[in-house]
Amino acid sequence: MSYYPDGSHRWESVRHSKLSTIGWMDAPHPIPQGTVDPEDFARLEQLIVHGWTPEEMEGAHACTFCFGDPDVEPPERIVAGQYRRLGGAQVCVPGKSRIYIFPDAILHYIDTHGYQPPKNFLIAMRKVDPKDPAYRKRCDELWRLVAPNYY
């Protein structure tokens, strides 16, 4: 997995002031520490299962804090009642004027390594329903703004 500091305006080949990366951890970079409310954790699970993503990655990347090699296949875990292998998808959350993108492995970073996402991201995340078509439409609109050549 790639490392991007929280709030970076860069993700893969995309660079835009209205893009913010959240939760892209990689050794040896430090992990912002804190606690996450169980309701926020549950919302993240729902976003991972039902959320909008610009693409599916091939394969999964293991946590480099737990496994020295990111190409090790990470174990499956239950996410919102479904078995999933984290480390292979990214999910978007629209904010007022930006789009946040985070890896599904954020759950692992929170419950295993004590990661605390930034408050502005958590506030934006609480306002969306990943099953609502308006959420998907807003994600798609913002993604086309920040990454018009990505499609």
Backbone as CSV, one residue per row, in Angstrom:
resi,resn,N_x,N_y,N_z,CA_x,CA_y,CA_z,C_x,C_y,C_z
1,MET,0.843,-1.167,0.000,0.000,0.000,0.000,0.891,1.233,0.000
2,SER,0.421,2.260,-0.561,1.165,3.518,-0.592,0.901,4.316,0.675
3,TYR,1.850,5.152,1.024,1.671,6.051,2.169,1.360,7.450,1.654
4,TYR,0.291,8.015,2.182,-0.040,9.419,1.955,-0.429,9.989,3.307
5,PRO,0.171,11.086,3.727,-0.234,11.660,5.010,-1.697,12.105,4.952
6,ASP,-2.361,12.040,6.094,-3.747,12.497,6.146,-3.839,13.921,5.616
7,GLY,-4.806,14.133,4.737,-5.018,15.458,4.161,-4.195,15.752,2.923
8,SER,-3.423,14.767,2.464,-2.642,14.976,1.248,-3.580,15.201,0.076
9,HIS,-3.175,16.013,-0.846,-3.966,16.291,-2.042,-3.516,15.416,-3.216
10,ARG,-2.831,14.339,-2.900,-2.293,13.446,-3.923,-2.684,12.017,-3.596
11,TRP,-3.138,11.291,-4.619,-3.422,9.865,-4.505,-3.142,9.257,-5.866
12,GLU,-2.237,8.290,-5.905,-1.776,7.691,-7.157,-1.421,8.804,-8.133
13,SER,-2.018,8.823,-9.319,-1.667,9.846,-10.309,-2.527,11.101,-10.180
14,VAL,-3.440,11.114,-9.216,-4.364,12.234,-9.038,-3.780,13.244,-8.058
15,ARG,-3.820,14.514,-8.460,-3.386,15.610,-7.591,-4.393,16.740,-7.753
16,HIS,-5.030,17.120,-6.645,-6.034,18.177,-6.715,-6.274,18.727,-5.306
17,SER,-6.496,20.029,-5.214,-6.698,20.667,-3.911,-8.002,20.224,-3.239
18,LYS,-8.932,19.668,-3.984,-10.194,19.220,-3.406,-10.201,17.711,-3.100
19,LEU,-9.046,17.086,-3.162,-8.879,15.678,-2.818,-8.125,15.596,-1.497
20,SER,-8.595,14.751,-0.583,-7.902,14.544,0.693,-7.785,13.060,0.978
21,THR,-6.552,12.596,1.162,-6.324,11.197,1.518,-6.454,11.045,3.034
22,ILE,-7.001,9.921,3.437,-7.194,9.614,4.853,-6.825,8.147,5.071
23,GLY,-5.993,7.876,6.063,-5.743,6.502,6.482,-4.811,5.669,5.628
24,TRP,-3.965,6.295,4.815,-3.032,5.538,3.972,-1.730,5.349,4.749
25,MET,-1.700,4.331,5.605,-0.569,4.072,6.493,0.410,3.094,5.857
26,ASP,1.661,3.258,6.190,2.693,2.352,5.706,3.918,2.525,6.599
27,ALA,4.532,1.413,6.983,5.749,1.485,7.786,6.843,2.125,6.939
28,PRO,7.685,2.925,7.524,7.884,3.229,8.939,7.204,4.526,9.386
29,HIS,6.292,5.067,8.619,5.660,6.342,8.962,4.796,6.191,10.214
30,PRO,4.783,7.193,11.091,3.993,7.092,12.321,2.491,7.117,12.027
31,ILE,1.744,6.484,12.912,0.291,6.426,12.798,-0.300,7.409,13.805
32,PRO,-1.136,8.363,13.356,-1.809,9.266,14.295,-2.664,8.452,15.271
33,GLN,-2.470,8.665,16.550,-3.092,7.841,17.580,-4.313,8.507,18.216
34,GLY,-5.232,7.673,18.651,-6.412,8.139,19.363,-7.470,7.053,19.371
35,THR,-8.655,7.438,19.790,-9.752,6.481,19.823,-10.798,6.858,18.780
36,VAL,-11.537,5.865,18.357,-12.612,6.055,17.395,-13.886,5.514,18.027
37,ASP,-14.920,6.318,18.002,-16.212,5.931,18.549,-16.714,4.674,17.829
38,PRO,-17.282,3.711,18.564,-17.796,2.499,17.918,-18.814,2.786,16.806
39,GLU,-19.604,3.845,16.940,-20.568,4.196,15.884,-19.835,4.646,14.613
40,ASP,-18.735,5.369,14.787,-17.939,5.774,13.620,-17.293,4.561,12.958
41,PHE,-16.821,3.627,13.780,-16.230,2.404,13.230,-17.271,1.628,12.424
42,ALA,-18.483,1.522,12.972,-19.564,0.823,12.273,-19.919,1.546,10.966
43,ARG,-19.883,2.868,10.975,-20.175,3.635,9.750,-19.093,3.360,8.707
44,LEU,-17.831,3.305,9.136,-16.746,2.974,8.209,-16.965,1.594,7.594
45,GLU,-17.404,0.643,8.410,-17.681,-0.693,7.876,-18.754,-0.623,6.789
46,GLN,-19.812,0.124,7.037,-20.883,0.262,6.047,-20.362,0.915,4.769
47,LEU,-19.519,1.915,4.924,-18.939,2.569,3.746,-18.061,1.604,2.952
48,ILE,-17.321,0.780,3.645,-16.446,-0.169,2.957,-17.263,-1.204,2.191
49,VAL,-18.355,-1.647,2.765,-19.183,-2.655,2.111,-20.035,-2.059,0.992
50,HIS,-20.572,-0.853,1.218,-21.543,-0.296,0.272,-21.084,0.993,-0.412
51,GLY,-19.914,1.499,-0.069,-19.493,2.812,-0.536,-19.037,2.879,-1.979
52,TRP,-18.878,4.108,-2.434,-18.463,4.396,-3.805,-16.942,4.353,-3.901
53,THR,-16.449,3.689,-4.913,-15.010,3.584,-5.126,-14.681,3.907,-6.580
54,PRO,-13.576,4.631,-6.818,-13.231,4.952,-8.206,-12.738,3.747,-8.992
55,GLU,-12.242,2.723,-8.303,-11.751,1.525,-8.986,-11.503,0.425,-7.978
56,GLU,-11.450,-0.773,-8.453,-11.047,-1.901,-7.617,-9.590,-2.203,-7.933
57,MET,-8.815,-2.384,-6.895,-7.405,-2.716,-7.090,-7.283,-4.218,-7.307
58,GLU,-6.220,-4.614,-7.946,-5.962,-6.037,-8.132,-5.207,-6.555,-6.923
59,GLY,-5.740,-7.585,-6.296,-5.091,-8.163,-5.135,-5.283,-7.311,-3.908
60,ALA,-4.636,-7.717,-2.844,-4.713,-6.993,-1.585,-3.307,-6.767,-1.063
61,HIS,-3.142,-5.677,-0.338,-1.841,-5.347,0.230,-1.923,-5.469,1.740
62,ALA,-1.003,-6.212,2.310,-0.986,-6.436,3.752,-0.394,-5.234,4.476
63,CYS,-0.738,-5.128,5.743,-0.213,-4.073,6.610,1.291,-4.255,6.782
64,THR,2.066,-3.232,6.441,3.521,-3.347,6.547,4.005,-3.184,7.989
65,PHE,3.120,-2.807,8.900,3.487,-2.797,10.317,3.410,-4.216,10.882
66,CYS,2.459,-5.010,10.387,2.284,-6.386,10.849,3.114,-7.379,10.058
67,PHE,3.196,-7.150,8.764,3.932,-8.031,7.859,4.953,-7.154,7.147
68,GLY,6.190,-7.524,7.145,7.201,-6.710,6.487,6.985,-6.565,4.997
69,ASP,6.308,-7.529,4.409,6.118,-7.566,2.961,4.662,-7.230,2.623
70,PRO,4.403,-6.136,1.890,3.016,-5.786,1.563,2.351,-6.770,0.599
71,ASP,3.138,-7.633,-0.042,2.565,-8.592,-0.981,2.056,-9.861,-0.308
72,VAL,2.251,-9.968,1.016,1.664,-11.075,1.760,0.153,-10.886,1.715
73,GLU,-0.571,-11.969,1.521,-2.027,-11.839,1.468,-2.578,-11.654,2.883
74,PRO,-3.269,-10.522,3.130,-3.793,-10.287,4.473,-4.918,-11.271,4.803
75,PRO,-5.112,-11.544,6.096,-6.184,-12.473,6.482,-7.556,-11.842,6.263
76,GLU,-8.569,-12.699,6.116,-9.937,-12.207,6.017,-10.428,-11.826,7.404
77,ARG,-11.410,-10.924,7.413,-12.063,-10.553,8.663,-13.516,-10.253,8.362
78,ILE,-14.325,-10.202,9.375,-15.740,-9.892,9.189,-15.900,-8.378,9.228
79,VAL,-16.529,-7.842,8.175,-16.806,-6.416,8.062,-18.292,-6.275,7.772
80,ALA,-19.020,-5.675,8.713,-20.468,-5.492,8.566,-21.153,-6.806,8.207
81,GLY,-20.739,-7.887,8.863,-21.366,-9.179,8.660,-20.900,-9.969,7.445
82,GLN,-19.908,-9.449,6.723,-19.405,-10.127,5.531,-17.912,-10.404,5.684
83,TYR,-17.473,-11.550,5.178,-16.038,-11.819,5.164,-15.400,-10.995,4.056
84,ARG,-14.331,-10.306,4.416,-13.608,-9.474,3.438,-12.119,-9.556,3.718
85,ARG,-11.367,-9.405,2.662,-9.914,-9.292,2.780,-9.592,-7.815,2.578
86,LEU,-9.156,-7.147,3.635,-8.867,-5.714,3.563,-7.530,-5.468,2.877
87,GLY,-7.403,-4.300,2.271,-6.157,-3.915,1.629,-6.241,-3.897,0.121
88,GLY,-7.449,-4.041,-0.425,-7.576,-4.088,-1.875,-8.586,-3.115,-2.455
89,ALA,-9.136,-2.247,-1.624,-10.134,-1.302,-2.138,-9.961,0.052,-1.458
90,GLN,-10.476,1.050,-2.121,-10.500,2.392,-1.557,-11.922,2.909,-1.695
91,VAL,-12.309,3.778,-0.773,-13.681,4.257,-0.711,-13.645,5.775,-0.602
92,CYS,-14.664,6.409,-1.161,-14.734,7.869,-1.134,-15.872,8.363,-0.249
93,VAL,-15.642,9.523,0.345,-16.639,10.228,1.141,-16.636,11.669,0.667
94,PRO,-17.799,12.177,0.256,-17.839,13.577,-0.150,-17.956,14.491,1.067
95,GLY,-17.191,15.573,1.048,-17.326,16.614,2.049,-18.016,17.805,1.404
96,LYS,-18.064,18.925,2.109,-18.706,20.118,1.545,-18.040,20.547,0.244
97,SER,-16.724,20.583,0.255,-16.012,21.095,-0.925,-14.871,20.184,-1.369
98,ARG,-14.850,18.974,-0.863,-13.768,18.055,-1.214,-14.259,16.624,-1.195
99,ILE,-13.423,15.756,-1.711,-13.712,14.326,-1.640,-12.560,13.664,-0.895
100,TYR,-12.920,12.860,0.083,-11.936,12.100,0.854,-11.831,10.711,0.241
101,ILE,-10.631,10.169,0.232,-10.442,8.792,-0.227,-9.633,8.051,0.829
102,PHE,-10.129,6.867,1.196,-9.451,6.081,2.231,-9.414,4.615,1.824
103,PRO,-8.409,3.873,2.315,-8.328,2.444,2.012,-9.238,1.648,2.943
104,ASP,-9.717,0.517,2.466,-10.539,-0.319,3.345,-9.737,-0.825,4.551
105,ALA,-8.425,-0.844,4.441,-7.566,-1.276,5.554,-7.603,-0.306,6.729
106,ILE,-8.309,0.803,6.592,-8.438,1.755,7.692,-8.991,1.057,8.942
107,LEU,-9.863,0.075,8.741,-10.414,-0.656,9.888,-9.305,-1.351,10.669
108,HIS,-8.395,-1.979,9.954,-7.259,-2.652,10.597,-6.392,-1.637,11.338
109,TYR,-6.122,-0.508,10.712,-5.271,0.500,11.351,-5.916,1.042,12.619
110,ILE,-7.233,1.145,12.622,-7.939,1.639,13.808,-7.917,0.602,14.921
111,ASP,-8.365,-0.627,14.620,-8.515,-1.575,15.727,-7.236,-2.296,16.126
112,THR,-6.235,-2.309,15.268,-4.979,-2.973,15.625,-3.890,-1.985,16.033
113,HIS,-3.861,-0.830,15.380,-2.756,0.105,15.612,-3.170,1.428,16.263
114,GLY,-4.444,1.577,16.612,-4.891,2.770,17.324,-4.969,4.028,16.486
115,TYR,-5.105,3.868,15.173,-5.194,5.028,14.280,-6.452,5.839,14.565
116,GLN,-6.304,7.148,14.532,-7.445,8.045,14.663,-7.525,8.953,13.441
117,PRO,-8.565,8.787,12.633,-8.739,9.668,11.475,-9.000,11.104,11.914
118,PRO,-8.738,12.073,11.042,-8.995,13.475,11.372,-10.490,13.738,11.602
119,LYS,-10.764,14.691,12.480,-12.153,15.002,12.838,-12.976,15.468,11.644
120,ASN,-12.382,16.266,10.745,-13.159,16.763,9.603,-13.640,15.612,8.715
121,PHE,-12.834,14.572,8.596,-13.240,13.388,7.843,-14.373,12.664,8.556
122,LEU,-14.242,12.482,9.861,-15.282,11.780,10.615,-16.613,12.524,10.533
123,ILE,-16.565,13.838,10.595,-17.790,14.644,10.477,-18.434,14.429,9.110
124,ALA,-17.634,14.481,8.044,-18.164,14.268,6.690,-18.732,12.862,6.544
125,MET,-18.047,11.880,7.092,-18.457,10.489,6.986,-19.805,10.259,7.666
126,ARG,-20.043,10.930,8.782,-21.298,10.757,9.520,-22.503,11.275,8.738
127,LYS,-22.268,12.143,7.780,-23.359,12.782,7.043,-23.806,12.015,5.808
128,VAL,-23.125,10.930,5.476,-23.478,10.212,4.244,-24.089,8.851,4.540
129,ASP,-24.944,8.441,3.639,-25.526,7.105,3.668,-25.037,6.410,2.400
130,PRO,-24.160,5.406,2.534,-23.589,4.784,1.341,-24.608,4.078,0.442
131,LYS,-25.809,3.862,0.931,-26.837,3.223,0.106,-27.713,4.243,-0.612
132,ASP,-27.539,5.516,-0.310,-28.340,6.584,-0.907,-27.770,6.952,-2.273
133,PRO,-28.587,6.939,-3.321,-28.091,7.318,-4.656,-27.493,8.729,-4.703
134,ALA,-27.949,9.630,-3.841,-27.399,10.992,-3.809,-25.926,10.965,-3.378
135,TYR,-25.584,10.059,-2.458,-24.188,9.902,-2.030,-23.322,9.482,-3.224
136,ARG,-23.763,8.470,-3.937,-23.001,7.970,-5.093,-22.868,9.042,-6.170
137,LYS,-23.947,9.768,-6.402,-23.921,10.828,-7.407,-22.921,11.913,-7.019
138,ARG,-22.931,12.317,-5.745,-22.000,13.365,-5.291,-20.554,12.880,-5.379
139,CYS,-20.287,11.631,-5.010,-18.935,11.084,-5.141,-18.479,11.118,-6.585
140,ASP,-19.355,10.679,-7.481,-19.004,10.653,-8.894,-18.737,12.068,-9.415
141,GLU,-19.567,13.039,-9.025,-19.363,14.434,-9.450,-18.014,14.966,-8.970
142,LEU,-17.718,14.762,-7.687,-16.456,15.263,-7.134,-15.258,14.550,-7.750
143,TRP,-15.399,13.233,-7.977,-14.275,12.490,-8.562,-13.987,12.980,-9.974
144,ARG,-15.027,13.255,-10.725,-14.830,13.784,-12.095,-14.167,15.163,-12.050
145,LEU,-14.407,15.913,-10.992,-13.768,17.215,-10.823,-12.275,17.051,-10.518
146,VAL,-11.941,16.188,-9.569,-10.545,16.057,-9.150,-9.721,15.167,-10.068
147,ALA,-10.392,14.263,-10.775,-9.668,13.310,-11.623,-10.370,13.147,-12.960
148,PRO,-10.487,14.221,-13.761,-11.247,14.125,-15.012,-10.674,13.132,-16.014
149,ASN,-9.401,12.865,-15.955,-8.770,11.940,-16.906,-8.620,10.529,-16.349
150,TYR,-9.179,10.278,-15.175,-9.004,9.000,-14.512,-9.831,7.895,-15.145
151,TYR,-10.981,8.238,-15.684,-11.898,7.237,-16.240,-11.392,6.705,-17.563
